[in-house]
């Protein structure tokens, strides 16, 4: 079979660009294409959720649609907030339906999506290098939220194991390494080498991408991240706040915070002299959208520019929920805007790029609340002409060339999410 140009690009980069503003993304390919040299993100672990739960999902959707049918009989009038939410949804709906139709028309891509979980034969390599086995034996994963909240937190150290290129043991041929010990919390921990390296906290192992760094702390310490001069600030700031919502709380997957806490995020102080593109993940709650538009963006100094939609599909290309399901929409929104630096001269705003409205990014979701790595799609829109300086706030993973801040930025860096190359 002859592969299309789009398909060849997708297999290399993880990004399939349709002619319009629609993109399909395989986050695992995206990360493996640029962030890792020694390890690979495991497809089978990343895609655990929407491949194996297919039957459970079907039962859930069919029972919930029965319930809905029952509910639909009752006359129900939407309140004002629900009407506004519905209006936003109705505006977005034709675009989302079009994007989904375009995906369903790309047969070669659909075939590839149905095999995403088994791509790369990850299971074999995991078993052979023993990494996954050792993690399973260890039982549960480290909770950094708990570890960081105890009095001993300042004493915990992370050891970073750099491989020494020219040193190999004569008998085994394996690389020798040098370890560096640094505080794990409230400290900017960097992997300055170009390659990904392994690191250890207590007995748990993590993979740090090349040229990446993390600062693991509570919101109270975020001011320690503010650069001494604005030329060292960031021109891309991605934020995925722990918004309060029933789902995260019920599943107690991570602590959430009331909206007013996010007003104190030092976005202006983190912004580069020439400005920053700010990308904020929001849920579909109307109250939250109003809060962001009326209070949060104005206080941060962010001028709203565009919205991108993340449309979530299953392995067979179908939407993870019906599009009209009120509280469980199969999409989330990324609000984008530009922030003027604190000392910024208004003439510099002419270096802002035109953000194309209404882009739709389609992917099969990974674990709960894990967002696709949108950084690559945003690079063209950074203000100024300088190199990309990127930070993610409330991060649970790391990217090559980025700074990750949050109370658990190493969460998805644990070795069980990876296989050896
Ligand atoms: N973007 C992430 C991803 O794709 O996996 C998900 C981020 S999740 C929505 C929000 C994160 O904020 C969680 O890791 C949570 O533990 C963290 N968080 C909650 N309260 C915090 C606090 N007070 N300080 C720092 N981080 C906090």
Boltz pocket constraint, residues with backbone or C-beta under 6 A from the ligand:
constraints:
  - pocket:
      binder: B
      contacts: [[A, 145], [A, 217], [A, 218], [A, 219], [A, 220], [A, 240], [A, 241], [A, 242], [A, 243], [A, 253], [A, 254], [A, 255], [A, 256], [A, 257], [A, 368], [A, 369], [A, 370], [A, 371], [A, 372], [A, 393], [A, 394], [A, 395], [A, 396], [A, 397], [A, 406], [A, 407], [A, 408]]
      max_distance: 6.0
